[in-house]
Amino acid sequence: MKDVNKLKGGIYGLLVGDALGVPYEFHSAEDIPPATKIDMQPPAGFARAHIGVEPATWSDDGAQALCLLDSIVEVGHFDLKNFSDKVLAWYDEGLWAVDGNVFDVGVQTSMALDAYRNGLSPEKCGLIRPDGKGNGALMRVLPLALWHEGTDEQLVKDAHIQCLITHGNITNLVCCGLYVLIARFLLDGHGFDDALSYAVAELRRIYSSMPEYLEEFEFRLCPDEPDIWHGNGGGYVVDSLRSAVMIMKRASSYEDAVKQAVALGDDTDTTACITGGLAGIVFGYNGIPIKWRDELSGREQVDELLSKWLK
């Protein structure tokens, strides 16, 4: 039986991390306040990104992750069409956005969802920009790992498919495949280094019958290279994944993990979301600072969704 503290920790971990990072987005690492000053409300004088957005508000990252969880809970399994409809409802109507306010939508996502609205199949929308390798699918995929009770192969397959509506390049699929396996092994109680090692080995096993994916995995992620798990907090999906792994290998607490993610600068909300989801599993819901949990806007709706899932 899965640990509810870890499951709730994963969802709230990504949402709190996302919200924490929103005000600091687009700033270089040199401009980010020291860790003691990183909070939902930045220190006085800091040039906050998204000035019209209230502190403690998650962005597109959290909204799309909730669309995914909502879809799974509603249908009982992963369904690309249902999920794509919910993501489009987020984009057009503010589904799962705090107060219905949609902000900071990536170019790739906008183009893909415009195409979906105009009738293109969801399997093709994410290839509107064939070389698009942003982190927009990685940031939202965690609910699959938290919910999934199928085999590792089935989990990885669904992680691949959820990418297609917005980010269909194979690099995105491979990164999501590794991420969900890391999360699955963390849910099983393994320490982070072991979870990473097991996930790499298991993904290689799964990809042994998928040579194109195995080649992409080895070439793009280079998991055996010394010191490869180093990231700069950028929007490139491989850098985002490496940033999260780098932080999780050394994080001492949930708070430490997401503050390290924000401290990298650049794509702070998404790096803290991707990292925060894993940290939420490792340190649990109870390990997320109560102050941040209480401040988070829209948490009542999240709790309602979680009650349907975890009943």
Buried (B, 14 or more C-beta within 10 A) or exposed (E): EEBEBBBBBBBBBBBBBBBBBBBBBBBEEEEBBEEEEBBBEBEEEBEBBBEEBBBBBBBBBBBBBBBBBBBBBEEEEBBBEBBBBBBBBBBEEBBBBBEEBBBBBBEBBEBBBBBBEEEBEBBBBBBBBEEBBBBBBBBBBBBBBBBBEBEBEEBBBBBBBBBBBBBBBBBBBBBBBBBBBBBBBBBEEBEBEEBBBBBBEBBEEBBEEBEEBBEBBBEBBEBEEEEEBEBBBBBBBBBBBBBBBBBBEEBEBBBBBBBBBBBBBBBBBBBBBBBBBBBBBBBBBEBBBEEBBEBBBBBEEBEEBBEEBEE
